[in-house]
Amino acid sequence: MLSSQRQRIAAVWVGNAELLFLAAVFSWIIFGITQLAGLDVNFHRTVELLYGAAVVTDFTGFSMPAGRALRGRLCGLRTCRRRGVGEERP
C-alpha cells in the first residue's frame, strides 16, 4: 500500500495530466469547428490559452471541489462512503 504522501503526489499528478489532456482535446475540437466554419484562428494561440487555463485551474485547485460535488451527487455520499467509490452493488 502506498503511503499517504505518495497517494497525494499521485493524485496531484493524475489530476494535472487529466486537465492537460482535456485542454488538448478541446483545442482540437475548437480547431475542427473553426476550420469547418471557415474561420482563420491561430491554433497555437488556442492551445496556449487552453493549456494556461488548465495549469491555472490545477494550481488553484478549482476542479477538486467540483469533482467532489459531482461525485457526491452521482452516487450519494453515504453510499459511497460505505461501499467505496466504484465498487459494484450486490
Secondary structure, DSSP 8 states (H G I E B T S, - for coil): ---HHHHHHHHHHHHHHHHHHHHHHHHHHHHHHHHHHT----HHHHHHHHHHHHHHHHHHT-HHHHHHHHHHHHH-HHHHHHH-TT----
